[in-house]
Amino acid sequence: MRKRRFEDKSRVLRMALPFMLVAPLLAVAMSCVLIPYPTRPDVARSEAVTIADEDTLVTLGPRKLLEKVTKEIQEANPAIDVVDGLTFRDVAFPEGNWNLARLLEAESCERVRKQLGVDYLVLVGPMSYVEGEPKGHFDLWVGGFGAAQVDIESRLAAVIVDLKTRESVSQVTAEAHGKQTAAGFFYFVVTIPMTDSAAIRGLGSGVAWIITERTASESVRIAVMAGEPASQGGETLADELSARETPVTFPELPPSSYSSAQLADLTPAEVRALAEAGDKSAQLYLYRSSKEPQRLIWLCRSADSGLVEASYRLGRLYQHGQQGLPRDHARAYLWYRLASVGGHIQGRIELEDMLSEMSARQIDKGRRLFREWKPGQCELEIIPHMTSK
């Protein structure tokens, strides 16, 4: 009995020995310290501003960037009220043409000022982030070895447009510089300059200061939007989301006569019978049921039938790679665009946000998928992912 116990202990020790040897190495490899540190922005102001009205689109841009700039403006001067971007766009561009030249027409400016009380438009450009050439040498392999340093620069600019005079009155540029360093032997330390947040802070305070100066510290309402160049020789961003210029034909099916509450009162067999008969709402209802084994198939059929909520949900699944579907921005583009063509507001917003993250190749593929799309192909694409689970 004593011998058996000794053998059991020896077996446990042999099993634990590899872990005992590897654990210290893992602890060493994970022993790193990341130290973010703030930087000071350099803010410049230019009074002589020339902006190409015909070649500039007024969009919702990267929403997170606009939200951060808006927050910094209001923190610098709480008397500045910022109108919701989507509301501004709907009032300023009721026909869907988001060109700045169209906004600066007398009728458009008057409509915006009368309906929303907006006197200034702040057009924010894209964030520019540049890394210099690294100096020194640093490797990561079971820890960090050596020392290196690299210069970091973030730059952000905005143009302020006076909607009363319909002129660009000022440009604000905020730059932030810092040095990212990494040094150590096994244990290592990395310092990270927060240049992006510094540039945003500098831009927000600069815009607030100029608007406050022009309005004599009175309360004022502004709109903060993104200014993007129109593409040359191809579709503009406005074309991407225009429902009128992209006709889509869905199969002729009878409209659904059941709401979600009414479908919930039916038996599963009755709901399935409606879905089999082509009821779009019943198909989406089956997708929402976690107990339905073919829920993705029903989502596809609902989207192919023209239910924009189903198209929007497919776009989200492909954008984030959920429920067994791959992360595919081109296919997310296809379904978001189909949803936006049908008038789904959130689908339009998600598509616009995603465009700023997509490469030119992904956008071209998404456009091709949209041009070639026909009802029924969704199910053929979904089935392989369902059978591979």
C-alpha positions in Angstrom: 0.0 0.0 0.0 2.8 2.4 0.9 4.6 1.6 -2.3 1.5 2.3 -4.4 1.1 5.7 -2.7 4.7 6.5 -3.5 4.1 5.5 -7.2 1.0 7.7 -7.3 2.9 10.7 -6.0 5.7 10.1 -8.5 3.2 10.0 -11.3 1.7 13.3 -10.2 5.1 14.9 -9.9 6.1 13.7 -13.4 2.8 15.1 -14.8 3.3 18.4 -13.0 7.0 18.8 -13.9 6.5 20.3 -17.4 4.1 22.9 -16.0 6.6 23.7 -13.2 9.3 24.3 -15.8 7.1 26.3 -18.1 5.3 28.4 -15.5 8.3 30.6 -14.6 9.0 31.3 -18.3 5.4 32.3 -18.8 5.6 34.5 -15.8 8.7 36.1 -17.2 7.1 36.5 -20.7 4.1 38.2 -19.2 6.1 40.6 -17.0 5.7 43.7 -19.0 4.5 47.2 -18.1 2.6 49.4 -20.5 2.7 53.1 -19.5 0.5 55.5 -21.5 1.4 59.1 -20.9 -0.4 62.3 -22.0 1.1 64.8 -24.4 0.5 68.5 -25.1 -1.1 69.5 -28.4 0.0 72.3 -30.6 -3.0 74.2 -31.9 -2.8 76.5 -34.9 -5.4 78.8 -36.4 -5.7 80.0 -40.0 -8.2 82.7 -41.0 -7.7 82.4 -44.8 -9.5 79.2 -45.6 -10.2 77.8 -49.1 -12.3 74.6 -49.2 -13.4 72.8 -52.4 -17.1 72.9 -51.9 -17.9 70.8 -55.0 -15.4 68.1 -54.0 -16.3 67.8 -50.3 -19.0 65.6 -48.8 -20.6 66.3 -45.4 -21.0 62.9 -43.7 -21.4 61.4 -40.3 -17.9 60.0 -40.6 -16.3 57.9 -37.9 -18.9 58.5 -35.2 -16.5 57.9 -32.3 -14.1 60.5 -33.5 -16.9 63.0 -33.9 -18.3 62.2 -30.5 -14.9 62.8 -28.9 -14.5 66.1 -30.7 -18.0 67.2 -29.7 -17.3 66.3 -26.0 -14.1 68.4 -26.0 -15.9 71.4 -27.6 -18.7 71.3 -25.0 -16.2 70.8 -22.1 -14.3 73.9 -23.3 -17.6 75.9 -23.5 -20.8 74.4 -22.1 -22.8 77.2 -23.7 -22.1 75.6 -27.1 -25.0 73.2 -28.1 -24.3 70.5 -30.7 -27.2 69.2 -32.8 -27.5 65.5 -33.5 -25.6 64.7 -36.7 -28.2 62.5 -38.3 -30.9 65.2 -37.7 -28.6 67.8 -39.2 -28.0 65.7 -42.3 -31.7 64.9 -42.9 -32.6 68.6 -42.7 -29.6 69.9 -44.7 -29.8 67.3 -47.4 -33.4 66.2 -47.8 -32.7 65.0 -51.3 -29.7 62.9 -50.3 -26.9 64.8 -52.0 -24.4 65.4 -49.3 -22.2 67.8 -51.2 -21.0 70.9 -49.3 -21.8 73.1 -52.2 -25.4 72.1 -52.0 -25.5 72.9 -48.3 -24.0 76.4 -48.8 -26.8 77.4 -51.1 -28.9 80.2 -49.6 -32.1 78.1 -49.4 -30.3 75.2 -47.6 -28.6 77.4 -45.1 -31.8 79.2 -44.3 -33.6 75.9 -43.8 -31.0 74.6 -41.4 -30.9 77.8 -39.4 -34.7 78.1 -39.3 -35.5 74.4 -38.4 -32.5 73.6 -36.2 -31.1 76.9 -35.1 -27.6 75.9 -36.3 -25.3 78.9 -37.1 -21.9 77.1 -37.5 -20.9 73.9 -39.1 -17.6 72.3 -38.0 -16.2 69.9 -40.6 -13.7 67.5 -39.1 -11.1 65.8 -41.3 -9.6 62.4 -40.8 -7.1 61.7 -38.0 -3.5 61.5 -39.3 -1.2 59.1 -37.4 2.4 58.8 -38.4 5.2 56.7 -36.9 8.8 57.6 -37.6 11.7 55.3 -38.2 12.6 53.3 -35.1 15.9 53.9 -33.4 17.6 51.1 -31.7 16.5 47.4 -31.6 13.9 45.6 -29.6 12.6 42.0 -30.0 9.7 40.2 -28.4 10.3 36.5 -27.7 9.5 35.0 -24.3 10.0 38.5 -23.0 11.5 41.6 -24.5 15.1 42.2 -25.4 16.9 45.5 -26.2 15.8 49.1 -26.4 14.2 51.1 -29.1 12.4 54.4 -29.6 10.0 55.7 -32.3 8.5 59.2 -32.9 4.7 59.4 -33.0 2.7 62.2 -34.5 -1.1 62.7 -34.6 -2.7 65.5 -36.5 -6.4 66.5 -36.8 -7.9 69.5 -38.6 -11.3 71.1 -38.8 -12.9 73.9 -40.9 -15.5 76.2 -39.4 -18.3 77.3 -41.7 -20.5 80.3 -40.9 -24.0 79.4 -42.2 -25.2 83.0 -41.9 -22.6 84.2 -44.4 -22.2 80.8 -46.1 -18.4 81.1 -45.9 -15.5 79.2 -44.4 -14.2 81.5 -41.7 -11.4 79.6 -40.0 -9.4 76.4 -39.9 -8.1 74.8 -36.7 -5.2 72.3 -36.7 -4.1 70.3 -33.7 -0.9 68.3 -33.6 0.5 66.1 -30.9 4.0 64.6 -30.8 5.5 61.9 -28.5 8.0 59.1 -28.3 7.2 55.5 -27.9 9.9 53.6 -26.1 10.5 49.9 -25.3 13.3 48.6 -23.2 14.2 45.6 -21.1 15.7 42.2 -20.7 13.0 39.6 -20.2 11.1 42.1 -18.1 10.4 45.2 -20.2 8.6 48.5 -20.1 6.8 50.2 -23.0 5.8 53.9 -22.8 3.0 54.9 -25.2 2.3 58.6 -26.0 -1.5 59.4 -26.1 -1.1 61.6 -29.2 -4.6 60.9 -30.7 -6.5 62.0 -27.5 -4.2 65.1 -27.3 -5.0 66.1 -30.9 -8.7 65.7 -30.3 -8.5 67.7 -27.1 -6.6 70.5 -28.8 -8.9 70.6 -31.7 -12.0 70.7 -29.5 -10.7 73.5 -27.4 -9.5 75.4 -30.4 -12.9 75.2 -32.2 -14.7 76.2 -29.0 -12.4 79.2 -28.5 -13.0 80.5 -32.1 -16.8 80.1 -31.9 -16.9 81.7 -28.5 -14.9 84.6 -29.8 -17.2 85.1 -32.8 -20.4 84.9 -30.7 -19.2 87.0 -27.8 -19.7 84.1 -25.4 -23.4 83.9 -26.1 -25.1 80.5 -26.3 -24.8 79.1 -29.9 -25.8 75.9 -31.7 -23.4 74.1 -34.0 -23.2 70.9 -36.0 -20.1 68.7 -35.9 -19.8 66.6 -39.1 -17.0 64.9 -41.1 -15.7 66.4 -44.3 -14.6 63.8 -46.8 -13.4 64.1 -50.4 -15.7 62.9 -53.1 -14.2 60.0 -55.0 -13.0 60.7 -58.4 -14.4 58.9 -61.4 -16.6 56.5 -59.4 -19.3 56.4 -56.8 -19.2 58.9 -54.0 -20.1 58.1 -50.4 -23.5 59.7 -51.1 -24.0 57.3 -53.9 -23.1 54.4 -51.7 -26.1 55.1 -49.5 -28.5 56.6 -51.9 -31.8 54.7 -52.1 -33.1 56.4 -55.2 -30.1 55.7 -57.5 -29.9 52.0 -56.7 -33.1 50.2 -57.6 -33.4 46.7 -56.1 -36.1 44.2 -57.1 -37.4 41.8 -54.5 -39.7 38.8 -55.3 -43.4 39.5 -55.3 -44.7 38.1 -52.1 -47.8 38.9 -50.1 -47.2 41.4 -47.3 -47.1 40.1 -43.8 -50.4 40.5 -41.9 -48.9 39.5 -38.5 -47.1 41.5 -35.9 -44.5 40.0 -33.5 -47.1 40.0 -30.7 -49.6 38.1 -32.9 -47.0 35.6 -34.0 -46.2 34.9 -30.3 -49.8 33.8 -29.8 -49.5 31.2 -32.5 -48.2 27.7 -32.1 -44.8 26.8 -33.5 -46.4 24.8 -36.2 -48.6 27.7 -37.3 -45.6 30.1 -37.4 -43.6 27.6 -39.4 -46.5 27.2 -41.9 -46.6 30.9 -42.4 -42.9 31.1 -42.9 -43.0 28.3 -45.4 -45.7 30.2 -47.3 -43.3 33.2 -47.6 -44.4 35.4 -44.7 -41.4 37.6 -44.0 -42.3 38.5 -40.4 -42.8 34.8 -39.6 -39.4 34.0 -41.1 -37.7 36.6 -39.0 -39.6 35.5 -35.9 -38.2 31.9 -36.4 -34.7 33.4 -36.6 -35.2 35.1 -33.3 -36.0 31.8 -31.7 -32.9 30.3 -30.1 -34.5 26.8 -30.3 -34.8 26.9 -34.0 -32.0 24.8 -35.6 -32.3 26.5 -39.0 -32.6 30.1 -37.7 -30.0 31.4 -40.1 -31.8 29.9 -43.1 -35.0 31.7 -42.0 -33.0 35.0 -41.6 -31.8 34.6 -45.2 -35.2 33.9 -46.6 -36.6 36.9 -44.8 -33.8 39.1 -46.1 -34.2 37.7 -49.6 -37.9 38.5 -49.4 -37.1 42.2 -48.8 -37.5 42.6 -45.1 -34.9 45.3 -44.3 -34.6 44.4 -40.7 -33.4 40.9 -41.7 -30.8 42.4 -44.1 -29.6 44.7 -41.4 -29.2 41.7 -39.0 -27.2 39.8 -41.6 -24.9 42.8 -42.1 -24.2 42.8 -38.3 -23.5 39.1 -38.3 -21.0 39.4 -41.1 -19.4 42.5 -39.8 -18.6 41.0 -36.4 -18.3 37.3 -37.4 -21.2 36.0 -35.2 -23.4 32.9 -35.0 -21.0 30.8 -37.1 -20.6 33.2 -40.0 -17.1 34.5 -40.9 -16.1 38.1 -40.3 -16.5 39.5 -43.9 -16.8 43.2 -44.4 -17.6 42.9 -48.1 -20.7 40.8 -47.4 -21.6 43.0 -44.5 -21.4 45.9 -47.0 -23.8 44.0 -49.3 -26.5 43.4 -46.6 -26.1 46.9 -45.0 -26.5 48.5 -48.4 -29.6 46.4 -49.2 -31.0 47.5 -45.8 -30.2 51.1 -46.4 -31.8 51.0 -49.9 -35.0 49.8 -48.2 -34.9 52.8 -45.8 -33.4 51.1 -42.7 -31.8 54.1 -40.9 -29.5 52.1 -38.6 -28.3 50.1 -41.6 -27.3 53.4 -43.3 -25.4 54.5 -40.2 -23.6 51.1 -39.7 -22.6 51.1 -43.4 -21.2 54.6 -43.3 -19.2 53.8 -40.1 -17.9 50.6 -41.6 -16.8 52.2 -44.9 -14.1 54.1 -42.9 -12.6 50.8 -41.8 -12.7 49.0 -45.1 -9.9 48.8 -47.6 -10.4 49.7 -51.3 -10.3 46.0 -52.2 -13.1 45.2 -49.7 -15.2 48.1 -50.9 -14.8 47.0 -54.5 -15.8 43.4 -53.6 -18.8 44.7 -51.7 -19.9 46.7 -54.6 -19.6 43.7 -56.9 -21.6 41.6 -54.6 -24.3 44.2 -54.5 -24.4 44.5 -58.3 -24.6 40.8 -58.7 -26.9 40.0 -55.8 -30.1 38.0 -56.6 -32.7 36.7 -54.1 -32.0 33.1 -53.1 -28.2 33.2 -53.1 -27.9 34.0 -49.4 -29.2 30.6 -48.4 -26.6 28.9 -50.6 -23.9 30.8 -48.8 -25.2 30.2 -45.3 -25.7 26.4 -45.6 -21.9 25.5 -45.6 -21.4 27.5 -42.4 -24.3 25.7 -40.7 -23.1 22.2 -41.7 -19.5 23.0 -40.6 -20.5 23.7 -37.0 
